[in-house]
Amino acid sequence: MDEHLGIFRQLHEELPDLDVEQVNKTGPNSVEFVLVSGQTGHKIKGSFTLEAQPPHRFTGLGFEPVAAK
């Protein structure tokens, strides 16, 4: 749980300065994306899935840090 909270805090702090670096469709209603902070260079990978039928609710939403290379 502490790791998830840390990721959320990092995302929140860098939110005004995040750019979309990459987006990949992983299924008919799901995508993965990479956000990068112009301020620190940190990268965060996110993913989400939407229900196929309206009102298209999120059925999955996740974030994880991307290890520096």
GIWOLIN-V491748 format. One record per residue. PHI is phi in degrees with one decimal (999 if undefined). Layout:
BEGIN
phi
PHI
PHI
END
This chain:
BEGIN
phi
999
-62.5
-64.3
-63.4
-64.4
-63.0
-64.2
-61.7
-62.4
-61.9
-60.8
-63.2
-65.4
-96.9
-50.9
-64.4
-117.5
-90.5
-119.1
-79.7
-97.1
-157.3
-138.1
-131.9
-75.8
-109.2
-174.3
-61.9
-131.5
-138.9
-140.4
-118.5
-147.1
-120.3
-107.6
-127.6
-86.6
-67.8
-75.8
-116.7
83.1
-61.4
-119.4
-131.7
-95.7
-125.7
-152.3
-154.2
-129.9
-111.3
-63.1
-69.4
-97.7
-55.5
-89.8
54.7
-71.2
-69.4
-109.2
-158.4
-147.1
-149.5
-137.0
-150.8
-70.6
-102.5
-64.3
-67.3
-95.7
END
